[in-house]
Amino acid sequence: MKSIPNILTVIRILMTPLFVICLLEDGWQLYAVLIFGLASLTDWYDGYLARRYGITSDWGKFLDPLADKILVLSAFFSFVYLGIVKLWMVMVIVMRDFIITGLRSYNMRRGKPMITNLLAKTKTFTQMTMIIVILLFIALKSLLTQFAMDVGRYIEKTVSVMLHYEIIYAGMLLVTVLTAVSGLIYLYQNRDSLRRLASFVFKNS
């Protein structure tokens, strides 16, 4: 029982390449939606098991958020490749996650828990929501184009209108701002640990 959450986390990591392959392959986007949904379900379930039975470990505390970041960033970089999301937005998210992950690892080595904030949970929710919305539009366009050409063309025009009026851009801009602000709040709340980490890095550089 104690190893189940970590096993689910590893499975989520292994599912990520399959998700990306399906997302980028024409006609397979619906499978990408299903894989992403299943991976998200494993995230919820391993968290439920950890809370319900008190199953926690230092390895799990490090690996679980790392698996989430691998899945989420893989989706965003795939959207960049498809021309749906701007690269600079994803780079802001990457930089934030890289810094916070480093600080969290440093705090874990010191045996000091990371101070979290409510905005971080809001950030996670908006990221997942935006990924799901984009995935559904990609999958719906692909599915209807294959089985109903007229409807498929209509959906394609609808998606083009969304992109033209920058609806997806606006949603991603919100995600990017929330990600950056939550990261700054993290750094401020954990400023003592940040100073210690910076001192440690400079002393050993």
Legacy VTK file of the C-alpha trace (Angstrom):
# vtk DataFile Version 3.0
C-alpha trace
ASCII
DATASET POLYDATA
POINTS 205 float
0.000 0.000 0.000
2.794 2.431 0.910
4.356 2.198 -2.544
1.123 2.648 -4.553
1.205 6.499 -4.673
4.795 6.458 -5.937
3.961 3.760 -8.495
1.072 5.888 -9.795
3.404 8.871 -10.005
5.935 6.887 -12.066
3.122 5.656 -14.329
2.078 9.288 -14.886
5.621 10.144 -15.962
5.737 7.170 -18.343
2.384 8.178 -19.851
3.690 11.626 -20.801
5.661 10.600 -23.950
2.665 8.598 -25.178
0.450 11.630 -24.601
2.773 13.852 -26.655
2.992 11.332 -29.511
-0.799 11.061 -29.736
-1.227 14.828 -29.528
1.159 15.505 -32.412
-0.030 12.647 -34.631
-2.887 13.526 -36.980
-6.062 11.672 -36.076
-4.789 10.541 -32.671
-5.672 13.650 -30.687
-8.694 12.045 -29.046
-6.361 9.444 -27.542
-4.210 12.284 -26.229
-7.230 13.704 -24.398
-7.986 10.304 -22.878
-4.364 9.771 -21.813
-4.158 13.228 -20.262
-7.416 12.596 -18.409
-6.157 9.250 -17.128
-2.837 10.774 -16.056
-4.705 13.518 -14.187
-6.826 10.836 -12.520
-3.705 9.052 -11.250
-2.542 12.381 -9.824
-5.799 12.787 -7.915
-5.831 9.170 -6.743
-2.264 9.027 -5.427
-2.969 12.260 -3.540
-6.146 10.734 -2.136
-4.296 7.620 -0.968
-1.560 9.723 0.627
-4.102 11.803 2.555
-6.491 8.940 3.384
-3.881 6.525 4.737
-1.140 8.955 5.708
1.217 7.487 3.113
3.971 10.044 2.634
7.677 9.930 1.892
10.381 12.422 1.021
10.746 10.714 -2.348
7.020 11.009 -3.007
6.938 14.667 -1.961
9.639 15.380 -4.534
8.493 13.065 -7.322
4.767 13.887 -7.353
5.057 17.617 -8.181
7.878 16.797 -10.609
5.598 14.364 -12.478
2.902 17.045 -12.658
5.358 19.542 -14.091
6.615 17.060 -16.693
3.065 16.379 -17.871
1.945 20.017 -17.882
5.076 21.387 -19.554
4.986 18.623 -22.170
1.468 19.729 -23.068
2.431 23.400 -23.260
5.535 22.765 -25.380
3.422 20.618 -27.705
0.990 23.527 -28.059
3.940 25.780 -28.903
5.014 23.306 -31.603
1.469 23.324 -33.001
1.474 27.122 -33.112
-1.313 27.517 -30.547
0.642 28.924 -27.586
3.449 31.499 -27.511
6.905 30.237 -26.544
7.648 33.135 -24.173
4.630 32.213 -22.036
5.841 28.653 -21.613
9.358 29.852 -20.812
7.974 31.989 -17.966
6.225 28.889 -16.598
9.420 26.828 -16.975
11.582 29.399 -15.192
9.112 29.671 -12.322
8.871 25.900 -11.893
12.649 25.451 -12.149
13.326 27.995 -9.399
10.555 26.765 -7.095
11.533 23.105 -7.580
15.142 23.930 -6.681
14.040 25.810 -3.587
11.676 23.005 -2.565
14.464 20.411 -2.933
16.776 22.563 -0.826
14.128 22.921 1.893
13.532 19.159 1.887
17.240 18.527 2.444
17.093 20.867 5.421
13.970 19.158 6.723
11.990 22.365 6.420
8.590 22.284 4.681
7.903 24.691 1.835
5.482 27.506 2.640
2.688 27.409 0.055
-0.003 29.919 -0.918
-3.562 29.791 -2.205
-2.650 31.474 -5.483
-0.430 28.499 -6.344
-3.483 26.220 -6.259
-5.373 28.703 -8.437
-2.438 28.690 -10.841
-2.530 24.895 -11.062
-6.286 24.918 -11.675
-6.033 27.493 -14.475
-3.145 25.630 -16.109
-5.045 22.343 -16.138
-8.243 24.035 -17.318
-6.458 25.746 -20.188
-4.753 22.525 -21.248
-8.059 20.644 -21.229
-9.832 23.383 -23.229
-7.117 23.424 -25.899
-7.000 19.617 -26.026
-10.758 19.380 -26.481
-10.744 21.849 -29.364
-7.852 20.023 -31.048
-9.522 16.634 -30.593
-12.950 17.853 -31.685
-11.541 19.445 -34.792
-9.625 16.265 -35.660
-12.560 13.954 -34.962
-15.181 15.895 -36.882
-12.841 16.554 -39.797
-12.444 12.794 -40.232
-16.089 11.771 -39.902
-18.057 14.826 -41.015
-16.209 17.075 -43.424
-18.779 19.885 -43.474
-19.008 20.029 -39.702
-15.262 19.630 -39.483
-14.742 22.683 -41.666
-17.128 24.620 -39.445
-15.189 23.605 -36.335
-11.941 24.532 -38.048
-13.317 27.988 -38.792
-14.473 28.308 -35.177
-11.013 27.440 -33.857
-9.472 29.868 -36.356
-11.791 32.615 -35.098
-10.774 31.832 -31.514
-7.126 32.113 -32.453
-7.764 35.237 -34.526
-9.492 37.031 -31.674
-6.797 35.808 -29.313
-9.182 34.055 -26.917
-6.645 31.298 -26.315
-3.913 33.934 -26.065
-5.897 35.752 -23.373
-6.431 32.513 -21.439
-2.757 31.639 -21.622
-1.811 35.170 -20.622
-3.893 34.731 -17.466
-2.162 31.403 -16.783
1.257 32.986 -17.311
0.554 35.938 -15.014
-0.851 33.709 -12.245
2.157 31.395 -12.570
4.641 34.269 -12.333
2.862 36.005 -9.436
2.458 32.773 -7.452
6.175 32.146 -7.962
7.069 35.600 -6.661
4.852 35.029 -3.606
6.594 31.683 -3.029
9.977 33.387 -3.139
8.878 36.127 -0.749
7.316 33.707 1.738
10.432 31.522 1.603
12.923 34.394 1.385
15.026 33.083 4.293
15.495 29.755 2.521
16.197 31.587 -0.731
18.962 33.630 0.922
20.467 30.470 2.414
20.313 28.707 -0.968
21.897 31.661 -2.779
24.670 31.795 -0.160
25.253 28.040 -0.524
25.438 28.289 -4.336
27.872 31.217 -4.311
30.108 29.576 -1.723
30.366 26.428 -3.827
30.669 28.061 -7.225
LINES 1 206
205 0 1 2 3 4 5 6 7 8 9 10 11 12 13 14 15 16 17 18 19 20 21 22 23 24 25 26 27 28 29 30 31 32 33 34 35 36 37 38 39 40 41 42 43 44 45 46 47 48 49 50 51 52 53 54 55 56 57 58 59 60 61 62 63 64 65 66 67 68 69 70 71 72 73 74 75 76 77 78 79 80 81 82 83 84 85 86 87 88 89 90 91 92 93 94 95 96 97 98 99 100 101 102 103 104 105 106 107 108 109 110 111 112 113 114 115 116 117 118 119 120 121 122 123 124 125 126 127 128 129 130 131 132 133 134 135 136 137 138 139 140 141 142 143 144 145 146 147 148 149 150 151 152 153 154 155 156 157 158 159 160 161 162 163 164 165 166 167 168 169 170 171 172 173 174 175 176 177 178 179 180 181 182 183 184 185 186 187 188 189 190 191 192 193 194 195 196 197 198 199 200 201 202 203 204
